[in-house]
Amino acid sequence: MDASLSALTAISGPAIFFDGVTSARRTVIADLGLTALAICASTGETLAEWRHGDLVAYSAPDGVLRLGLAKSSVPARLEIHDGDLAAAFTARIGHVQQFGAVAAGTTVKVVGWSLAAVASALVVALFGIPAAVERAAPLVPVGVEQRLGASVDSQIRVLLAAGQADRFECGEGPEQQASRAAFDKLLGRLESSAGLPFPVRAAVVRRSDVNAIALPGGRVYVFEGLIDKAGTPDELAGVIAHEMGHIAHRDGVRAVLQAAGLSFLFGTLIGDFSGGGAAVMAMRTVLQSSYSRETEAAADAFGATLMIKLGADPRAVGNFLIRVAGNSGSNAKILLSHPEARERAAAIDAIVRAAPPSQTHGQPLLSAAEWTALKRICRAAPEPAAPATPPRNTGPGSGRSPAPGG
């Protein structure tokens, strides 16, 4: 009877003990009682006593039971390598909490809070950031906007050049002076009436897309595809005037600030605190010209008003958009994320009809010769023809005209 009671009250066996203070590995006797685990030296000295409720199991190799205290400033460990003894300990103690294990219901809570965080971020992205950007953009100093534009420009040039950096811009060669002069004249007439806070720096680039983009700080890129598709100087001028509207309204600044804000917001959710994606997002936002319909309509109105001031045809850009939109095979990026071409043309027409009649007529923006030269701004000069080589006469009398009757 006493022996049976002893078997029920105590389970003992060899174990390895690390006291958590030194690196010493000690062979001990683990004596598991009804309420506590006693760790004893071979001399019988009790080294530690751990209550069952305070025990925690740590990850260990198969067949090894590694125990410690859940709450202790000293990382002491007890390892039982005897499989039978470990099984007996586990049967006596019952369930032992695994160190690092997630409590029941914690996963559901984590998922719930994560979804709530994402939902909050979406609300901020949809409403908070645009409202903040709308207020902040007009406060950005002109010098800061120009530096911001230079940063975006350096990245966009790399993307647009795509292996042709040495011949990226058109009109740089001496044989294209007339073409560049015509483009500068057209740009100068637009800029003189636009009233922008800084000079416009425009360039024609070798891209087949029917498009033009404006960056913060006054940089404008006109694509070769747009030059090719434009039928008159007024059509080209109307598109450039539209881009000047984006500059005047600081739409590029808003796009960059919003892209940077979104990058920072969602970067914090995924652990990217460096903001490295902000510049890339800003570049793509400006390059894709993904403005709202209201923003595009405002730029159209600015462009139409500017064309009216110059006495040019403000309806030309609307006609151009309709013509390009009707070409099913067109790669007109200028139409992406913009209002429908006919809707835009109708809005421009309404502005023209409301303008005083005396302001809707004027001198042509370019002469026919200048327009012809501008259309060739991206075309290389033809190679000069090699001089004809006279046939060699190796017979008698070479180099002399034959004598009459000879």
C-alpha positions in Angstrom: 0.0 0.0 0.0 2.8 2.4 0.9 4.7 1.4 -2.2 1.7 2.1 -4.4 1.1 5.5 -2.8 4.7 6.3 -3.3 4.4 5.4 -7.0 1.4 7.7 -7.3 3.0 10.7 -5.6 6.5 10.7 -7.1 8.1 10.2 -10.5 11.9 10.5 -10.6 14.6 10.1 -13.2 17.8 11.5 -14.6 17.7 14.9 -16.4 20.1 17.7 -17.6 19.8 21.0 -15.8 21.0 24.5 -16.9 20.7 27.0 -14.1 20.5 30.0 -16.5 23.3 31.8 -14.6 26.3 29.8 -15.8 26.9 27.6 -18.9 27.5 24.5 -16.7 25.6 21.4 -17.8 24.6 19.4 -14.7 23.2 15.9 -14.5 20.4 15.9 -11.9 17.5 13.9 -10.6 14.1 15.3 -11.6 11.6 14.4 -8.9 8.0 15.2 -10.0 5.6 15.4 -7.1 1.9 16.1 -7.0 2.2 19.9 -7.1 5.8 20.7 -7.9 8.9 19.5 -9.8 12.0 19.2 -7.6 15.5 19.3 -9.3 18.0 17.6 -7.0 21.8 17.2 -7.2 23.4 13.8 -7.0 24.2 14.6 -3.4 20.5 15.0 -2.6 20.6 18.8 -2.5 17.6 20.5 -3.9 18.7 23.0 -6.6 15.3 24.3 -7.7 11.6 23.6 -7.2 9.1 24.6 -9.8 5.4 24.5 -9.4 3.4 22.7 -12.1 1.3 25.8 -12.9 4.5 27.8 -13.6 6.0 25.3 -16.0 6.3 26.0 -19.7 7.6 23.7 -22.5 10.2 24.9 -25.0 10.8 23.6 -28.5 13.2 20.7 -28.5 14.3 17.8 -30.6 12.1 14.8 -30.9 12.1 12.6 -27.8 13.3 15.5 -25.6 11.1 17.3 -23.0 12.6 20.7 -22.3 10.9 22.6 -19.4 11.4 26.0 -17.8 9.5 28.7 -15.9 7.0 30.9 -17.7 7.8 33.9 -15.6 11.4 34.1 -14.5 14.3 36.5 -14.9 16.7 33.6 -15.0 16.4 31.4 -18.1 16.9 28.0 -16.3 16.1 24.9 -18.3 15.5 21.2 -17.5 15.9 18.6 -20.3 14.6 15.0 -20.0 16.0 12.8 -22.7 14.4 9.5 -21.4 11.4 9.1 -23.5 9.5 7.0 -21.0 10.3 9.4 -18.2 9.2 12.4 -20.4 5.9 10.6 -21.2 5.3 9.9 -17.5 6.0 13.6 -16.7 3.6 14.8 -19.3 0.9 12.3 -18.1 1.3 13.6 -14.6 1.5 17.3 -15.3 -1.2 17.4 -18.0 -1.2 20.1 -20.6 1.9 22.4 -20.4 1.8 25.7 -22.2 4.1 25.8 -25.2 6.5 28.8 -25.0 5.5 31.4 -27.7 2.2 29.6 -28.4 -0.7 31.9 -29.4 -3.5 31.9 -27.0 -6.9 30.8 -28.1 -8.7 33.5 -30.0 -5.6 35.6 -30.5 -5.3 34.8 -34.2 -8.9 35.9 -34.8 -8.2 39.1 -32.9 -5.0 39.8 -35.0 -6.8 39.2 -38.2 -9.7 41.4 -37.1 -7.3 44.3 -36.1 -5.4 43.9 -39.3 -8.6 44.2 -41.4 -9.6 47.2 -39.3 -6.2 48.8 -40.0 -6.5 48.2 -43.7 -10.0 49.6 -43.8 -8.8 52.7 -41.9 -5.9 53.1 -44.3 -8.3 52.9 -47.3 -10.6 55.5 -45.7 -7.5 57.8 -45.2 -6.3 57.1 -48.8 -9.7 57.9 -50.3 -10.6 60.9 -48.3 -7.9 62.0 -45.9 -4.9 62.2 -48.2 -6.7 63.9 -51.1 -8.1 66.6 -48.7 -4.7 67.2 -47.1 -3.0 67.4 -50.5 -5.6 69.8 -51.8 -4.8 72.2 -49.0 -1.0 71.6 -49.0 -0.3 71.9 -52.8 -0.9 75.6 -53.1 1.4 76.2 -50.1 4.4 74.5 -51.7 7.0 77.2 -52.6 7.9 77.6 -56.3 11.5 76.7 -55.5 10.5 73.5 -53.8 8.2 72.6 -56.7 11.1 73.1 -59.2 13.4 70.8 -57.1 10.6 68.3 -56.8 10.1 68.4 -60.6 13.8 67.9 -61.2 13.8 64.8 -59.1 10.8 63.3 -60.9 12.3 64.4 -64.3 15.5 62.5 -63.7 13.6 59.3 -63.2 11.1 59.9 -66.1 14.0 60.5 -68.5 15.5 57.2 -67.7 12.2 55.5 -68.3 11.3 57.4 -71.5 14.8 57.2 -73.0 14.8 53.3 -72.8 18.2 52.8 -74.4 18.3 55.9 -76.6 19.6 58.5 -74.2 22.1 59.8 -76.8 19.2 60.7 -79.2 16.3 61.0 -76.8 15.4 64.7 -77.5 14.6 65.8 -81.0 15.8 68.9 -82.7 19.3 68.9 -81.2 21.3 68.6 -84.4 22.5 71.6 -86.5 20.4 70.3 -89.4 17.3 70.7 -87.3 17.7 74.3 -86.3 14.7 75.4 -88.4 12.6 72.7 -86.7 13.7 73.7 -83.2 13.2 77.4 -84.0 9.6 76.7 -85.1 8.9 74.7 -81.9 10.4 77.4 -79.7 8.3 80.1 -81.5 5.1 78.1 -80.9 6.0 77.5 -77.2 7.0 81.1 -76.7 3.7 82.5 -78.0 1.8 80.1 -75.6 4.1 80.9 -72.7 3.9 84.7 -73.2 0.1 84.6 -72.6 0.0 81.8 -70.0 1.2 83.8 -67.0 2.9 80.9 -65.3 5.0 81.4 -62.2 8.2 80.0 -63.8 9.5 79.4 -67.3 8.4 76.4 -69.3 11.1 74.0 -70.5 9.7 71.9 -73.2 11.2 69.2 -75.4 10.1 66.9 -78.2 11.2 63.3 -77.5 11.4 60.2 -79.6 8.3 58.3 -78.4 5.6 57.0 -80.7 2.8 57.6 -78.2 0.3 60.3 -79.0 0.9 62.1 -75.8 2.4 65.0 -73.9 3.1 65.3 -70.2 3.8 68.1 -67.7 5.9 67.7 -64.6 6.0 69.9 -61.5 8.2 72.9 -62.0 7.4 73.6 -65.7 9.0 70.7 -67.6 6.9 69.6 -70.6 7.6 66.6 -72.8 5.9 66.4 -76.2 6.1 63.0 -77.8 7.0 62.5 -81.4 3.8 60.6 -82.0 1.8 63.7 -81.1 3.8 65.8 -83.6 3.1 63.2 -86.3 -0.7 63.0 -85.6 -1.2 66.8 -85.3 -2.6 68.2 -88.5 -2.2 71.9 -87.8 -0.1 74.2 -85.5 -3.3 75.0 -83.6 -3.9 71.3 -82.8 -0.4 70.9 -81.4 -0.6 74.2 -79.5 -4.0 73.3 -78.0 -2.4 70.1 -76.4 0.6 72.0 -75.1 -1.8 74.7 -73.7 -3.7 71.9 -71.9 -0.4 70.8 -70.3 0.3 74.4 -69.3 -3.1 74.3 -67.5 -1.8 71.4 -65.4 1.3 73.5 -64.6 -0.8 76.5 -63.7 -3.1 74.5 -61.4 -0.1 72.6 -59.9 -1.7 69.3 -60.7 1.7 67.6 -60.9 2.5 68.7 -57.4 -0.8 67.3 -56.2 -0.1 64.0 -58.0 3.4 63.7 -56.5 2.3 64.6 -52.9 -0.7 62.2 -53.1 1.5 59.3 -54.5 4.1 60.0 -51.8 1.4 60.0 -49.1 -0.1 56.7 -50.3 3.3 55.1 -50.5 4.1 56.1 -46.9 0.7 55.1 -45.7 0.7 51.6 -47.1 4.5 51.3 -46.6 3.9 51.5 -42.9 1.4 48.6 -43.2 3.9 46.3 -44.8 7.0 47.5 -42.9 8.6 49.8 -45.6 9.4 52.9 -43.6 12.1 54.1 -46.0 9.6 55.6 -48.4 11.6 54.2 -51.3 8.4 53.5 -53.3 7.2 57.1 -53.1 9.4 58.4 -55.9 8.4 55.5 -58.2 4.7 55.9 -57.5 5.0 59.7 -58.1 6.8 59.1 -61.4 4.2 56.6 -62.7 1.4 58.9 -61.6 2.7 61.8 -63.6 3.7 59.7 -66.5 0.3 58.1 -66.9 -1.4 61.5 -66.5 -4.0 59.8 -64.4 -5.9 62.9 -63.3 -9.5 63.1 -62.4 -12.2 64.2 -64.9 -12.5 67.5 -63.1 -8.8 68.1 -63.2 -8.7 67.4 -67.0 -11.7 69.6 -67.6 -10.0 72.5 -65.7 -6.9 72.0 -67.8 -9.0 72.0 -71.0 -10.6 75.3 -69.9 -7.2 76.9 -69.3 -6.0 75.7 -72.7 -9.0 77.0 -74.5 -8.8 80.4 -72.8 -5.1 80.6 -73.7 -5.8 79.8 -77.3 -8.5 82.5 -77.4 -6.1 85.0 -76.0 -3.7 84.2 -78.9 -6.4 84.4 -81.5 -5.8 80.8 -82.4 -8.5 78.1 -82.9 -9.4 76.8 -79.5 -11.6 74.1 -81.0 -8.7 72.6 -82.8 -7.7 70.4 -79.8 -11.2 69.1 -79.5 -11.3 68.2 -83.2 -7.9 66.5 -82.8 -9.1 64.4 -79.8 -12.2 63.3 -81.7 -10.1 62.4 -84.8 -7.6 60.4 -82.7 -10.3 58.7 -80.6 -12.0 57.5 -83.8 -8.8 55.7 -84.9 -9.2 52.3 -83.3 -5.6 51.4 -83.8 -4.3 54.6 -82.2 -1.9 54.4 -79.2 -3.1 57.8 -77.9 -2.1 57.9 -74.3 -3.5 61.4 -74.1 -7.0 59.8 -74.1 -6.3 57.5 -71.2 -8.1 58.4 -67.9 -9.4 61.5 -69.6 -13.1 62.4 -70.2 -14.6 61.3 -73.4 -13.3 63.2 -76.4 -16.7 64.4 -77.6 -17.5 65.6 -74.1 -14.3 67.5 -73.9 -14.8 69.0 -77.3 -18.3 70.1 -76.4 -17.0 71.8 -73.2 -14.4 73.6 -75.2 -16.9 74.7 -77.7 -19.1 76.2 -74.9 -16.1 78.2 -73.7 -15.5 79.5 -77.2 -19.1 80.5 -77.7 -19.1 82.4 -74.4 -16.0 84.4 -75.4 -16.2 87.8 -77.1 -16.2 87.3 -80.9 -13.4 89.8 -81.4 -11.0 87.5 -79.4 -11.5 84.4 -81.5 -9.5 85.5 -84.6 -5.8 86.2 -85.0 -2.6 85.6 -86.9 -1.6 82.0 -87.5 0.7 80.6 -84.8 3.2 79.4 -87.5 3.7 79.9 -91.2 3.3 77.0 -93.5 7.0 76.7 -93.9 7.6 76.8 -90.1 4.9 74.1 -89.6 6.6 71.9 -92.2 9.9 72.3 -90.5 8.4 71.5 -87.1 6.8 68.3 -88.4 10.3 67.1 -89.3 11.9 67.9 -85.9 12.5 64.2 -85.0 13.7 63.2 -88.5 17.4 62.9 -89.2 18.8 64.8 -92.0 19.2 62.7 -95.2 22.6 61.4 -95.9 24.4 63.4 -98.6 24.6 61.5 -101.8 28.1 60.2 -102.7 29.7 62.0 -105.7 29.5 60.0 -108.9 32.8 58.5 -109.9 33.5 58.8 -113.6 34.3 55.5 -115.3 38.0 54.8 -115.7 39.3 54.7 -119.3 42.4 52.5 -119.4 42.7 52.3 -123.1 44.9 54.4 -125.5 44.2 58.1 -125.3 43.0 57.9 -121.7 42.0 61.3 -120.3 41.7 62.9 -123.8 38.6 63.4 -126.0 38.6 61.3 -129.1 39.6 63.2 -132.2 36.8 64.0 -134.6 36.4 61.2 -137.1 38.9 59.2 -135.1 
